Amino acid sequence: MVKFGFIGMGNMGYAIMKGLLKSNDAKDILFTDANAARMEAVTKETGVAHVATNAECVRSVKYLIFAVKPQVIPYVFKEIKGLVTKDQIVISIVAGYAVKDLAEGLGEGLRIVHAMPNTPAMVGEGMTGVYYEDSLFAEDEKEVIENFFTSFGKMERIDEKLMDAVGCASGCSPAYVYMFIEALADGCVKHGLPRQTAYRMAAQAVLGSAKMVLETGKHPGELKDMVCSPGGTTIEGLAALEEGGFRSAIIKACDANYEKNAKLK
């Protein structure tokens, strides 16, 4: 039996698989996808074998990863319901589908991990919120699950009821960060900085600032204050951001994301 099997090989599934390949042989992984050309291309690039159907994938693996869009998962359920066994472990990254929803689609009594990764997984810097019921898994299985998620970034165990909030914190927020980088670069281009230089400098500033938060353990407000000299340029910029409703806009974006997630259920 193969160790890991992916149903779906879009951007996120591919990013996760690439992470797994850092510590697992290609022969330990299997996948399937609705796009035959996509399967051939991924196999050619990675050496990971693919199979033609979801059912064949289910029958061949220990850890089954659902990496499809929410609108696709009902069709997956129809094809594989009754095939997944209690000896297997389902890992789902399907947005809007909680453990109970997956159990309804697959069959009761199964062992399911509900997770929400994000696109920085593509560069090994993903952040994933993970929920599963401890008592259903052996210690060696928990170790495999943790190694799975940390192969492409970091993970946080959370209560499943907070999964929609995870979507606000890390699921959707990369898009907000990209927009910030783009806007910051535009502002710098306005004042003469070459565009590609502006992108690199803005992106590195975001990367370095994030590392400061993670590695120093200091409150973001404290780190912000360290940059703001009295009567200086930074505090002028912050005042302009406050006037433009910067904080409020971010909070409203989280609200919109949270509400949309709820509607996916």
PLY file of the C-alpha trace (Angstrom):
ply
format ascii 1.0
element vertex 265
property float x
property float y
property float z
element edge 264
property int vertex1
property int vertex2
end_header
0.00 0.00 0.00
1.24 3.49 -0.90
1.57 5.92 2.02
-0.02 9.11 0.62
-2.66 9.55 -2.06
-4.00 12.83 -3.42
-7.41 13.34 -4.96
-6.89 16.56 -6.87
-3.62 18.03 -8.07
-4.23 21.77 -8.37
-1.85 24.42 -7.08
-2.31 23.54 -3.41
-2.17 19.78 -3.87
0.95 20.17 -5.97
2.61 22.45 -3.41
1.93 19.95 -0.62
3.19 17.05 -2.69
6.41 18.91 -3.47
6.89 19.42 0.27
6.36 15.72 0.93
8.95 14.80 -1.68
11.63 16.45 0.43
11.35 13.63 2.97
9.51 10.86 1.10
10.29 8.84 -2.00
8.14 9.34 -5.07
7.03 5.69 -4.74
5.40 6.55 -1.40
2.99 8.98 -3.08
0.15 8.55 -5.56
-2.35 10.97 -7.07
-5.27 11.40 -9.40
-6.85 14.40 -11.09
-9.70 15.06 -13.48
-7.27 16.55 -16.01
-5.36 13.76 -17.78
-2.81 16.15 -19.29
-2.15 17.61 -15.86
-1.51 14.14 -14.44
0.98 13.30 -17.17
2.82 16.58 -16.67
3.07 16.19 -12.88
4.26 12.59 -13.16
6.89 13.59 -15.73
8.17 16.38 -13.50
8.09 14.61 -10.11
8.23 10.89 -10.81
5.07 10.39 -8.72
2.69 7.87 -10.27
-0.94 8.67 -10.98
-4.06 6.55 -11.32
-7.10 7.09 -13.50
-9.87 7.19 -10.88
-10.58 8.40 -7.38
-11.71 4.91 -6.40
-8.38 3.40 -7.44
-6.54 6.03 -5.42
-8.62 5.29 -2.32
-7.95 1.55 -2.55
-4.20 2.08 -2.80
-3.22 4.40 0.06
-3.07 4.78 3.85
-3.36 8.59 4.03
-5.92 9.99 1.61
-5.68 13.73 0.89
-8.67 15.62 -0.50
-7.26 18.59 -2.44
-10.20 19.60 -4.61
-12.45 22.66 -4.82
-15.60 22.69 -2.62
-17.86 22.43 -5.68
-16.10 19.22 -6.74
-16.22 17.30 -3.46
-19.88 16.11 -3.83
-18.86 14.29 -7.03
-15.90 12.74 -5.22
-18.25 11.51 -2.49
-20.46 9.78 -5.06
-17.52 7.90 -6.52
-15.84 6.74 -3.31
-18.51 6.55 -0.60
-18.18 3.23 1.21
-14.64 2.63 -0.06
-12.70 4.45 2.66
-11.97 2.21 5.66
-11.34 2.87 9.34
-7.73 1.84 8.88
-7.19 4.78 6.57
-6.82 8.45 7.47
-8.52 11.18 5.48
-6.82 14.58 5.35
-9.08 17.24 3.87
-8.10 20.75 2.79
-11.50 21.37 1.19
-12.81 24.79 2.24
-16.18 24.82 4.01
-16.32 21.10 4.81
-16.03 20.21 8.48
-15.38 16.70 9.80
-19.12 16.03 10.16
-19.74 17.11 6.55
-17.01 14.82 5.31
-18.36 11.95 7.43
-21.80 12.43 5.90
-20.31 12.24 2.44
-17.94 9.33 3.06
-19.54 7.25 5.78
-19.58 7.34 9.58
-16.81 6.10 11.84
-13.92 7.26 9.69
-10.83 9.07 10.92
-10.67 12.55 9.44
-8.24 15.46 9.67
-9.65 18.88 8.73
-7.05 21.42 7.66
-6.68 24.81 6.00
-3.28 25.52 4.43
-2.37 28.57 2.37
-0.59 29.28 -0.91
2.86 30.12 0.57
3.09 26.33 0.87
4.35 26.64 -2.72
7.64 28.03 -1.39
7.77 25.92 1.77
6.38 28.68 3.99
2.77 27.59 4.38
0.68 28.10 7.49
-1.93 25.45 8.20
-4.68 25.28 10.79
-5.28 21.62 11.70
-8.06 19.87 13.60
-8.49 16.21 14.47
-9.77 14.18 17.41
-6.72 13.01 19.38
-8.26 9.81 20.69
-8.82 8.38 17.19
-5.17 8.33 16.22
-2.12 6.36 17.36
1.02 8.27 18.32
2.89 7.22 15.18
-0.04 8.41 13.06
-0.02 11.80 14.80
3.68 12.05 14.03
3.02 11.34 10.35
0.27 13.98 10.32
2.57 16.60 11.87
5.41 15.74 9.49
2.96 15.95 6.61
1.94 19.53 7.40
5.39 20.76 8.43
6.88 19.45 5.18
5.59 22.62 3.47
5.59 25.13 6.34
4.19 25.40 9.85
1.00 24.16 11.50
-1.20 25.08 14.46
-3.63 22.66 16.11
-6.95 24.46 16.59
-10.53 23.83 17.63
-12.54 23.09 14.50
-15.08 25.82 15.27
-12.25 28.33 14.68
-11.42 27.07 11.19
-13.23 29.96 9.50
-11.13 32.36 11.57
-8.04 30.51 10.31
-9.24 31.44 6.84
-9.03 35.09 7.91
-5.64 34.75 9.61
-3.74 32.79 6.97
-6.03 31.33 4.29
-7.01 34.51 2.48
-4.54 36.98 3.95
-1.68 36.29 1.49
-3.81 38.05 -1.12
-4.07 41.08 1.17
-0.31 41.05 1.66
0.30 40.87 -2.09
-2.02 43.83 -2.57
-0.09 45.74 0.12
3.22 44.95 -1.58
1.84 46.08 -4.93
0.43 49.31 -3.48
3.64 50.04 -1.58
5.68 49.48 -4.73
3.34 51.78 -6.67
3.92 54.50 -4.10
7.68 54.08 -4.44
7.53 54.06 -8.25
5.60 57.33 -8.03
8.68 58.81 -6.40
11.16 57.41 -8.91
12.14 53.91 -7.73
12.33 51.36 -10.59
9.35 49.01 -10.41
11.18 45.69 -10.03
13.44 47.23 -7.40
10.35 48.51 -5.58
8.76 45.05 -5.63
11.89 43.40 -4.25
12.38 45.97 -1.52
8.72 45.95 -0.47
8.54 42.14 -0.44
11.75 41.83 1.58
10.45 44.40 4.05
7.31 42.29 4.56
9.38 39.11 4.93
11.75 40.71 7.44
8.93 42.28 9.42
7.12 38.95 9.65
10.29 37.26 10.92
10.64 39.99 13.56
7.16 39.14 14.88
7.81 35.39 14.87
11.34 35.38 16.21
11.28 38.17 18.80
7.88 37.34 20.30
7.26 41.05 20.67
3.79 42.53 20.20
3.36 43.93 16.67
2.46 47.28 18.21
5.75 47.35 20.08
7.70 46.58 16.91
5.77 49.30 15.11
6.67 51.80 17.82
10.35 50.90 17.43
10.23 52.21 13.84
8.38 55.42 14.70
10.78 58.18 15.75
9.11 61.22 17.33
8.28 63.72 14.61
9.70 61.35 11.98
8.66 60.14 8.57
7.18 56.80 9.67
4.67 58.29 12.10
3.53 60.63 9.32
2.90 57.62 7.11
1.04 55.80 9.88
-1.16 58.84 10.44
-2.04 58.79 6.73
-2.87 55.07 6.93
-5.12 55.68 9.94
-6.85 58.53 8.12
-7.42 56.20 5.16
-8.99 53.53 7.38
-6.20 50.97 6.97
-6.96 48.96 10.10
-10.70 49.13 9.55
-10.33 47.93 5.95
-8.34 44.87 7.07
-10.88 44.00 9.77
-13.72 44.38 7.25
-11.87 42.09 4.85
-11.68 39.46 7.60
-15.41 39.88 8.25
-16.18 39.40 4.55
-13.95 36.35 4.38
-15.50 34.83 7.51
-19.04 35.35 6.23
-18.23 33.86 2.84
-16.67 30.80 4.46
-19.85 30.28 6.45
-21.89 30.34 3.23
-19.79 27.52 1.74
-21.20 25.06 4.29
0 1
1 2
2 3
3 4
4 5
5 6
6 7
7 8
8 9
9 10
10 11
11 12
12 13
13 14
14 15
15 16
16 17
17 18
18 19
19 20
20 21
21 22
22 23
23 24
24 25
25 26
26 27
27 28
28 29
29 30
30 31
31 32
32 33
33 34
34 35
35 36
36 37
37 38
38 39
39 40
40 41
41 42
42 43
43 44
44 45
45 46
46 47
47 48
48 49
49 50
50 51
51 52
52 53
53 54
54 55
55 56
56 57
57 58
58 59
59 60
60 61
61 62
62 63
63 64
64 65
65 66
66 67
67 68
68 69
69 70
70 71
71 72
72 73
73 74
74 75
75 76
76 77
77 78
78 79
79 80
80 81
81 82
82 83
83 84
84 85
85 86
86 87
87 88
88 89
89 90
90 91
91 92
92 93
93 94
94 95
95 96
96 97
97 98
98 99
99 100
100 101
101 102
102 103
103 104
104 105
105 106
106 107
107 108
108 109
109 110
110 111
111 112
112 113
113 114
114 115
115 116
116 117
117 118
118 119
119 120
120 121
121 122
122 123
123 124
124 125
125 126
126 127
127 128
128 129
129 130
130 131
131 132
132 133
133 134
134 135
135 136
136 137
137 138
138 139
139 140
140 141
141 142
142 143
143 144
144 145
145 146
146 147
147 148
148 149
149 150
150 151
151 152
152 153
153 154
154 155
155 156
156 157
157 158
158 159
159 160
160 161
161 162
162 163
163 164
164 165
165 166
166 167
167 168
168 169
169 170
170 171
171 172
172 173
173 174
174 175
175 176
176 177
177 178
178 179
179 180
180 181
181 182
182 183
183 184
184 185
185 186
186 187
187 188
188 189
189 190
190 191
191 192
192 193
193 194
194 195
195 196
196 197
197 198
198 199
199 200
200 201
201 202
202 203
203 204
204 205
205 206
206 207
207 208
208 209
209 210
210 211
211 212
212 213
213 214
214 215
215 216
216 217
217 218
218 219
219 220
220 221
221 222
222 223
223 224
224 225
225 226
226 227
227 228
228 229
229 230
230 231
231 232
232 233
233 234
234 235
235 236
236 237
237 238
238 239
239 240
240 241
241 242
242 243
243 244
244 245
245 246
246 247
247 248
248 249
249 250
250 251
251 252
252 253
253 254
254 255
255 256
256 257
257 258
258 259
259 260
260 261
261 262
262 263
263 264
